[in-house]
Amino acid sequence: MKRKFHLQDVILIALIAIIFGAIFVGTDYLYNFLAVAIGPFANEALFGLWIMAGPLAIYLTRVPGSALIGEVLGAAAEVLFGGTFGAAALLSGIVQGIGSELGFTLWRYKSWGWASLLTSAVTTTVVAFGYELFRLGYVKYAWPMILLLFLVRLASVTFFGAVCVRAVDKMLERSQVLHREKPSSAK
């Protein structure tokens, strides 16, 4: 694992932020439509897409801090592109980035497989849901509803933040865009 950023990491994270900032703006409008149709479940179903910049940034660069930076820059790009959530997206980006980063931190940035991605999905869900439990007023709902909202969010974050991130990584690896050093074997 690399311990510091190189120019290629900075460029990659910037590209991820710009691309996902645009995706976030597009899904803001989808969210507004779905919110009318399915209420709070719209937020939970789309949530995994909104956190994808963080785990993708760290999984591709493998530099500590990349998840937080990727998510915050993605949120900043969303704001600059005119997203409907405005500056509130920045605070959400910080919370989501911390949640994502925490999952990789628990593995001490040494595991780069399903375990770290799934751990990150869980920590992102827990941290962000805890923050939004009060911000979105979910605390007013009955426990079964809160649990159902949490489970929908966890499924969304697992799909987008783990399954899709792993798929993107594998596609880039097969196309030989990513050049990773092979881990040295123990003697």
Secondary structure, DSSP 8 states (H G I E B T S, - for coil): --SS--HHHHHHHHHHHHHHHHHHHHHHHHHHHHHHHHTTHHHHHHHHHHTTHHHHHHHHH--TTHHHHHHHHHHHHHHHTT-TTTTHHHHHHHHHHHHHHHHHHHTTT---SHHHHHHHHHHHHHHHHHHHHHHTTGGGS-HHHHHHHHHHHHHHHHIIIIIIHHHHHHHHHHTT-----------
